[in-house]
Amino acid sequence: MKAAFIERHGGPEVLKYGELPDPTAGPDTVVIDTVAASVNGADWKVRVGDYKQSTFPYVLGRDFSGVISAVGDGVQDLRIGDAVFGVCEAGQEGAYAEKIAVKAAIVAKKPDGLSHAEAAALALTGLTALSTIEDTLRLQPGETILIQGGAGGVASFAIQLAKHIGARVITTTSAANREYVRRMGADEIIDYNACDFTQVVSNCDAVFDTVGGDVAQRSFAVLKPGGRAAFIASGAQAPKPKRDDVTSLRPPVGRARRHLERIAELFQAGAIRPPEIKLYRLSEAADAHRLSESRHFRGKLVFQVR
Ligand SMILES: NC(=O)c1ccc[n+]([C@@H]2O[C@H](COP(=O)([O-])OP(=O)(O)OC[C@H]3O[C@@H](n4cnc5c(N)ncnc54)[C@H](OP(=O)(O)O)[C@@H]3O)[C@@H](O)[C@H]2O)c1
């Protein structure tokens, strides 16, 4: 199969495109002929070596959409030819390839109305947003949430989900993406280059930070007493607040078919629209990583694998 992979850690130029052996379907596993795979913020961090990954050649990529081409022993509920989407098990990658082997229990049927590129774009972003907004922050109707980094993949799903729940959504973005986050449903939009969000936002019930760095620590300032904040761009631990009347949380983002089916259900109900997508070929992985690493674009970068 053709794949985009690394043989050492480094800059975008270490991404190679070439032949690797096809995976096989072990017990309880399916092989999927990948049609689309998305670029996630974690991918360039793995590429540079932040995750201390050391087996080479190593295929990056955490989420995918495609068609099942082989089924391992013990798989009862999926068949060759099924269109599915999903996210690799935590700690595993391999979606930047024409084929991927994944445990059957963590993939879900792709809804017909969603293209493979859209399904790949919604997989890890949706899983992360659901784990954060519904399971971790337990956002309630009528609450106010600040979502940091509104134009990103996770945040644009989170904005729509929070609105679907019935919350009021404030988000931060650069001026170039103001209309985009408005279309996603944000009620109040803050241009983070023009003003300091801590000066114009206060009394929030919840914060979802997808930006990290000093934005994470400063986010505690906008919470009301008893408020809660969740962080996905500050490493494996939630940052420690400098005040003791708020809760700081790190969503677990477990892999489960249940969450993928919830993404499909929200899409079919019209609650979630796919993000803006910029398509690449696998042979252009270095270009996709350069843009991802810049952290200034909107929506999702997706490989059209076949
Ligand atoms: N399981 C997990 O824990 C998990 C899963 C998925 C993602 N993540 C992490 O979550 C983070 C977000 O990922 P992502 O893929 O959704 O997006 P991303 O690609 O990391 O971020 C891109 C977006 O961030 C915005 N942005 C950059 N700096 C900003 C700032 N100071 N204030 C507000 N917005 C800012 C950009 O908008 P502008 O162009 O308008 O600046 C751009 O739209 C990443 O760190 C990723 O690694 C964690």
Ligand as a Chemical Component Dictionary entry (heavy atoms), coordinates in Angstrom:
data_LIG
# 
_chem_comp.id                   LIG 
_chem_comp.type                 NON-POLYMER 
_chem_comp.pdbx_formal_charge   0 
_chem_comp.three_letter_code    LIG 
# 
loop_
_chem_comp_atom.comp_id 
_chem_comp_atom.atom_id 
_chem_comp_atom.alt_atom_id 
_chem_comp_atom.type_symbol 
_chem_comp_atom.charge 
_chem_comp_atom.model_Cartn_x 
_chem_comp_atom.model_Cartn_y 
_chem_comp_atom.model_Cartn_z 
_chem_comp_atom.pdbx_ordinal 
LIG N1  N1  N 0  -7.564 13.784 22.421 1  
LIG C1  C1  C 0  -7.114 15.008 22.621 2  
LIG O1  O1  O 0  -6.737 15.356 23.709 3  
LIG C2  C2  C 0  -7.085 15.975 21.479 4  
LIG C3  C3  C 0  -7.820 15.697 20.341 5  
LIG C4  C4  C 0  -7.829 16.611 19.307 6  
LIG C5  C5  C 0  -7.064 17.767 19.426 7  
LIG N2  N2  N 1  -6.307 17.980 20.533 8  
LIG C6  C6  C 0  -5.501 19.204 20.640 9  
LIG O2  O2  O 0  -6.386 20.288 20.642 10 
LIG C7  C7  C 0  -5.802 21.416 20.013 11 
LIG C8  C8  C 0  -6.755 21.942 18.958 12 
LIG O3  O3  O 0  -6.758 21.091 17.840 13 
LIG P1  P1  P 0  -7.574 21.437 16.527 14 
LIG O4  O4  O 0  -7.189 20.401 15.534 15 
LIG O5  O5  O -1 -9.001 21.625 16.850 16 
LIG O6  O6  O 0  -7.070 22.866 16.071 17 
LIG P2  P2  P 0  -5.591 23.382 15.710 18 
LIG O7  O7  O 0  -5.279 22.969 14.340 19 
LIG O8  O8  O 0  -4.594 22.976 16.706 20 
LIG O9  O9  O 0  -5.808 24.924 15.834 21 
LIG C9  C9  C 0  -6.134 25.714 14.737 22 
LIG C10 C10 C 0  -7.000 26.880 15.152 23 
LIG O10 O10 O 0  -6.509 27.527 16.330 24 
LIG C11 C11 C 0  -6.845 28.897 16.219 25 
LIG N3  N3  N 0  -5.975 29.680 17.096 26 
LIG C12 C12 C 0  -4.620 29.676 17.130 27 
LIG N4  N4  N 0  -4.176 30.505 18.124 28 
LIG C13 C13 C 0  -5.282 31.027 18.710 29 
LIG C14 C14 C 0  -5.488 31.940 19.804 30 
LIG N5  N5  N 0  -4.479 32.488 20.467 31 
LIG N6  N6  N 0  -6.761 32.225 20.146 32 
LIG C15 C15 C 0  -7.814 31.694 19.497 33 
LIG N7  N7  N 0  -7.673 30.841 18.450 34 
LIG C16 C16 C 0  -6.423 30.514 18.071 35 
LIG C17 C17 C 0  -6.675 29.195 14.766 36 
LIG O11 O11 O 0  -7.556 30.234 14.384 37 
LIG P3  P3  P 0  -7.009 31.587 13.776 38 
LIG O12 O12 O 0  -6.414 31.217 12.433 39 
LIG O13 O13 O 0  -8.226 32.431 13.687 40 
LIG O14 O14 O 0  -5.951 32.074 14.730 41 
LIG C18 C18 C 0  -7.010 27.885 14.052 42 
LIG O15 O15 O 0  -8.312 27.881 13.517 43 
LIG C19 C19 C 0  -4.437 20.938 19.491 44 
LIG O16 O16 O 0  -3.446 21.289 20.428 45 
LIG C20 C20 C 0  -4.595 19.431 19.447 46 
LIG O17 O17 O 0  -3.367 18.737 19.566 47 
LIG C21 C21 C 0  -6.324 17.123 21.571 48 
# 
loop_
_chem_comp_bond.comp_id 
_chem_comp_bond.atom_id_1 
_chem_comp_bond.atom_id_2 
_chem_comp_bond.value_order 
_chem_comp_bond.pdbx_ordinal 
LIG N1  C1  SING 1  
LIG C1  O1  DOUB 2  
LIG C1  C2  SING 3  
LIG C2  C3  SING 4  
LIG C2  C21 DOUB 5  
LIG C3  C4  DOUB 6  
LIG C4  C5  SING 7  
LIG C5  N2  DOUB 8  
LIG N2  C6  SING 9  
LIG N2  C21 SING 10 
LIG C6  O2  SING 11 
LIG C6  C20 SING 12 
LIG O2  C7  SING 13 
LIG C7  C8  SING 14 
LIG C7  C19 SING 15 
LIG C8  O3  SING 16 
LIG O3  P1  SING 17 
LIG P1  O4  DOUB 18 
LIG P1  O5  SING 19 
LIG P1  O6  SING 20 
LIG O6  P2  SING 21 
LIG P2  O7  DOUB 22 
LIG P2  O8  SING 23 
LIG P2  O9  SING 24 
LIG O9  C9  SING 25 
LIG C9  C10 SING 26 
LIG C10 O10 SING 27 
LIG C10 C18 SING 28 
LIG O10 C11 SING 29 
LIG C11 N3  SING 30 
LIG C11 C17 SING 31 
LIG N3  C12 SING 32 
LIG N3  C16 SING 33 
LIG C12 N4  DOUB 34 
LIG N4  C13 SING 35 
LIG C13 C14 SING 36 
LIG C13 C16 DOUB 37 
LIG C14 N5  SING 38 
LIG C14 N6  DOUB 39 
LIG N6  C15 SING 40 
LIG C15 N7  DOUB 41 
LIG N7  C16 SING 42 
LIG C17 O11 SING 43 
LIG C17 C18 SING 44 
LIG O11 P3  SING 45 
LIG P3  O12 DOUB 46 
LIG P3  O13 SING 47 
LIG P3  O14 SING 48 
LIG C18 O15 SING 49 
LIG C19 O16 SING 50 
LIG C19 C20 SING 51 
LIG C20 O17 SING 52 
# 
